[in-house]
């Protein structure tokens, strides 16, 4: 395995661990997969980041089922925005301040009711 592959594998492992922590904060095991898929969909190429186009990219053979799953976790599942954002803050802030104080931090918030 070359250095680039190791770096890519390391990044992927860190992302999987991070998404796992977010899924834990969502409060129920049934939300873990859809929340992880939603976050993955946000990272995939594509201009439109709404549920339907992301569902088509994530599951081209079963768009309707993926759409329902993503939509449910965003619109109907009773998870706490506060708990998830606290998990993000507790995970990200230590890494951001490792080299010095934070000068600016711009965060785009997604509401599960939007």
N, C-alpha and C positions, 0 to 999 in steps of 0.2 A: 504494500500500500504506500503510495507516495504522499508527500506532505500535503498536497491539495486535497486528496481524498480524506486524510486524517482530519484536516481542518473542517471540511464539509461534514464529516460524520460527527465531529464534536459539536458543531453548530446545530445539527439536526437533533442530537441527544439533548442539548440544552433547551431547544425549542419544545421537544416532547415533554421534558421535565416541567418547563414553565407552564405549558398548556395543561398538564396534569394538576399543577397547583391551582390554576384558575378553575378547573373543573371541580376540584375539591371544594373550593369556595362557593361554587354554585349550589352546594348543599345536598345533592342527591346523585347517586351513581347513574341514574338514567339520563342525566343531563351531560355527562362527561363526553360521550361521543359526539352528540350534536354541537355542543359548545366548541369542542376541538375542531370539528369540521367547519364550523362557521369561521373560526379564527384562521384556519387554513385557507378557506375561500377568500378571506380578506387579503391574504398574502399572495395568492395566485395572480398571474397576469390577467388583465381584463379591465376595461374602463369602468364598467358598471359593477358596483359592489353591493347591490341590493340582492335579496334572497333568491329570486328566480334565476338571474344569470349565474350566480354562484352555484346554485343547485345544478344547473346545466353543465358547469365546468367540473364539479365534484363527482357527479353521477350521470354522465350522458345517457346511459342506458336505463336510468330510472329517475328522471328529473322530478316527476310528481311526488314520489315518496321522499326524495331528498328535500324538496321544497317544503313538504309538510313537517319534516323533522326539524329543519332549520327554523321555520316559522314558529313552530311550537315552542322551541327553547327561547326564542326571542320575545314572543308575544304572549304566551300563555303560561309558561312554567314559572312558578313562584320562587324565584331566586332573588337574592338581595344585591342590588347594584353596589351598595355600600360595602358589603363583604368582599365582592370581587375586586372593587377598586382598592380596598385596603390591602388585599393580597398582591395586587399589581404594585402598589406603592412599597410594600414591605420587601418585595423581590427586586424591584428595579432601582429604587433609591440608593441602596448600599453600593450597587455596581456603578451608578452614575457618580457617586461622591468619592469613589476610590482614588481618583486622581486629583481631586480638589473639590471645592464647593460648586454647587449648581448655580450657574448664572441665569439661565432661562430654561424652562421646561414647558413645552407646548404639547398639550394632550388633546386629541380629538375624542370626545366622549360619545359613545353610542348608547342610546337609551333603548331598553328592551320594549318600550312602548312606542318608539318612533316608527 
